[in-house]
Amino acid sequence: MTMPNVPTLEAICEKAARLPCSPVLLPRLSKALADDNTTADDLEAIIVVDPALAAATLRLANSAFFRSGSECETVSESIIRLGFREIYRLAVTTLGSRWFSHPVEGYGWEPGDFCRHSLCVAVAAERLADDSGKVDKEVAYTAGLIQGIGKLAIAFACADFFPAIRDHQKANNCSWWQAEHAVLGYHQSEVGARLLQIWKFPENLIEVVRHSDHPSTIPPAQRVLMAHLHAAKFVATNIGAGVAEDGFLMELDSELLMEQGFVPDLLIAAQPTVLESVTKLLRDQVSHGAVKF
């Protein structure tokens, strides 16, 4: 039975959506990047709305890795140098990780844990998509990064109810999402999907987030992407960086994984490469400490 005084799903989404660091700009940028007619000037008009993203774009374009010849002085020049795919990766990481680093309590998190784990899932999803060639790797990366976004909203608004969720999970030996639903009346994937709707994310990403805790119920149109995300969560959980107290209660859908060729040996073999990539992103923050980019 739902506990008294629990905020409604709409109330916690409204509260979370008002956070100044929410990734509301990302769907607009994603749509522009998917349009073949989009120009560098079009992207610049979107990016400069967010000063931190604009600064990160200029900084990356003028880094030793990308710099060739004269220094880029405008965001438009930086976009041309970096290319649209690199801009997308930068935007997803910059906008997403900023929100994911917002200080909240819940799920047994230490500072930076949620961001660490989200990046692990994102990198694993991208790697698996690149290997399989069945889904766009940028879409897979985005799905991995945002798959647990509902957790932040629940932790931000419902911290007082976590002891009851823990007690229910232990007493009933159920999954964490089932305990959340019993205590709150909703669970993190439902909250995450609603947030993405508010922010006008594409339907395929909304659906894989909605079904991320119970992937067998995913609509057929998103089944392949869901399999990549589910496999990525398994890889990231095995790596262990930032895994929350609910992480090892993950329900594994073996049928879905095997259907797309994600056999255990393949997923285990992917772990060292994923960890190496995440370590390059986070450096000494890969195992502890608040994440800063």
Secondary structure, DSSP 8 states (H G I E B T S, - for coil): ---TT---HHHHHHHHHT-TT--TTHHHHHHHHH-TT--HHHHHHHHTTSHHHHHHHHHHHTSTTT--SS---SHHHHHHHH-HHHHHHHHHHHHHHHHHTS----TT--TTHHHHHHHHHHHHHHHHHHHH-SS-HHHHHHHHHHTTHHHHHHHHH-GGGHHHHHHHHHHHT--HHHHHHHHHSS-HHHHHHHHHHHTT--HHHHHHHHTTTSGGG--GGGHHHHHHHHHHHHHHHHH-TT--TTGGG----HHHHHHTT--HHHHHHHHHHHHHHHHHHHGGGSSSS----
